[in-house]
């Protein structure tokens, strides 16, 4: 009886540890190349566009199957789009949604992000539409997890860009949250 309880307890702790671990990036698409953090006012940007570059130069067929937020606190994911860009385009980190101030012409060519397929090289930005829920004084995410396939093989990509949104006028608490993550 004690052995069975001990085994069940160890399995429960292991399951909890595995379920809260963020996977490292794998595969041919370098989603985790850039590391940064943004702190912004939820009053200015309660509804934001969070961009992650898709700069792939290989020859495999890439298909995005899912996108999720890493450790979301007070922020929800509403939609995902892919916007092709060229050398003259601005690269989007974070802006108001829709990001038409930075990507006016490119935004017209956006496609649904889940199911997006590129056969070979692609220069695009994955735009995640996120929203501050108002439940916390400071809301945050630690980036995105992107599930995709390359020639049918499953991979996981991870961005390393954190965002914090603060409700009040003082941004010090926002920066403190980012520093603690």
Secondary structure, 3 states (H helix, E strand, C coil): CHHHHHHHHHHHHHHHHHHCCCCCCCCCCCCCCCEEEEEEECCCCCEEEEEEEEEECCCCEEEEEEEEECCCECEEEEEEEEEECCCCCCCCCEEECCCCCCCHHHHCCCEECCCCEEECCEEEEEEEEEEECCCCCEEEECCEEEEEEECCEEEEEECEEEEEEECCCCCHHHHHHHHHC
